[in-house]
């Protein structure tokens, strides 16, 4: 049970949500560090409006797990690892809604 994942509810973002700052080193996991055009982009580190996923409980903590194959995932997930867990503490004060099912 320690490694099990429990899906609690569906989530959809109704406004963009910044999960890390554009000057953070975390943003480079999503882009090529040599791409000058993307270095100054304010899109990285932001969950775009319309992204859907699950609120889950894993390791006794709460996370948001985005659905795969959505447009806009490249701005906040590593390209080689689209399935990530984002702490619900990072998004709890942002605009999202819980969906049925």
N, C-alpha and C positions, 0 to 999 in steps of 0.2 A: 504493500500500500504506500510505502514511502516514495516510490518513483512513479506512482500513478498520476494521471492527469484527469481532473474532473472539470467538465465544461459546465459553467454556471449560467451564462446568458450571452446572447448575441449583442454586439455593439456596432453602431454606425456613427462616424464622425460627421457632424453637421457644420463644423467650422475647422479650419486648419489648426493643428496642435503641434507646437514646437517641443521636441523631446530632448534635443541638445543644440547648443549654440553653434552658429556658423564658424566661429573662430576655434571651436573645440577640435582636438585631434581626432575625435570619433568620427567627424564628418568625412575624413579621408578614407574610411573603410568603404564608402559608397562611390567614390569617384577616383579617377586616375589623378594622382598628385601632380602629374606633368601637364594636365589639361588646364591651361590658363583660363579658359572661358568658364569652367566650372568652379575654379577656386573662389571666385567672388560671388557665386550664386547663393541667394538667400533661401532657395528651395530645400537645400540639404538640411536634414535634421528636423524636418516638418512632416507630420502625418497629414496628407491632403484631405480635403473635404470629400466625403463619399466612401472612404475606406471602411470596409467591414471586417469583422473578426469576432473572436470569442473572448469573453472574460473567463479565465480559467483559474483553478486552484491547483498548484503543483508545489511540492516540497513545503506544504503548509503556508504558502504565500500566494498572493493574488497577482495575476498577470493579464496583459492583453496580448493575444496572439492573432495577428492579421491573417486573413484568408490569402492563399497563394494566388498567383496569376491575376492581380489587379493592377491597373494602371496607377502609377505613383509610388509603388513600393520601393523603387530604386532610390528614392530620396531619404529613406530612413532604415533600410535593411541592406546588409552587405549583398553584393550581387551573387556571390557563390553560396550564400546561406539565406534564402528568403524566409525560412521558417524561424522566427525569433520570438522571444518573450520579452515584453516591455512591462516593467513594474507598473501596477495600477496607480501607485503614488505619483508617478510622473504625469499621468493624464487625468487624475481625479477632479481637478479644478477646471477642466476644459469642456468644450461643448460637444457632447456625444449623447446619443440616445440608446436606450436598451430596446432591442427588437424582440418581437415574439418569435419563439422557436429557435 
